[in-house]
Every structure is written in structure tokens, then in C-alpha cells.
């Protein structure tokens, strides 16, 4: 299985509290931990 995070996105609720976030279906959840994310910039 290949997981491509280039196709991931933030739903509208990530930007505004007025929007409700839908929950992902159970079959879209992973049991394995994914060690990924944005790095913090240190000046």
C-alpha cells in the first residue's frame, strides 16, 4: 500500500469554528502510527 499525503487536505473546519468537521469513516483509519507533520521553523 502506498500512502500519498500530497492528496491530503485540511477541511474547512480547520480554518473557522463556524464549520463542523465530518468524522472520517472507520475504514479510512490506520492502526499504524504515522510519524509525519510540519516542522517548526526556528529562526
C-alpha positions in Angstrom: 0.0 0.0 0.0 1.3 3.4 -0.9 0.1 6.5 1.1 0.5 9.8 -0.7 0.0 12.8 1.6 0.1 15.2 -1.4 -3.6 14.5 -1.8 -4.5 15.2 1.8 -6.1 18.5 2.8 -7.5 20.4 5.8 -11.2 20.5 5.9 -12.9 23.9 6.2 -13.4 23.4 10.0 -9.6 23.7 10.4 -9.8 27.4 9.5 -13.1 28.5 11.1 -15.0 27.3 14.1 -18.3 28.0 12.3 -17.8 24.9 10.2 -18.4 21.4 11.6 -15.7 18.7 10.9 -17.0 15.5 9.5 -15.6 12.3 11.0 -13.7 10.0 8.7 -15.3 6.6 8.1 -13.8 3.8 10.1 -12.3 2.1 7.1 -10.1 5.2 6.5 -8.4 4.9 9.9 -5.0 3.4 10.3 -3.7 1.2 13.1 -0.1 2.0 12.4 1.4 5.3 13.8 2.3 7.8 11.1 5.3 9.9 12.2 4.8 12.9 9.9 3.8 16.5 10.0 5.0 20.0 9.5 8.4 21.0 11.0 8.5 24.1 13.3 10.7 26.9 11.9 13.3 28.2 14.3 14.9 31.5 13.4 
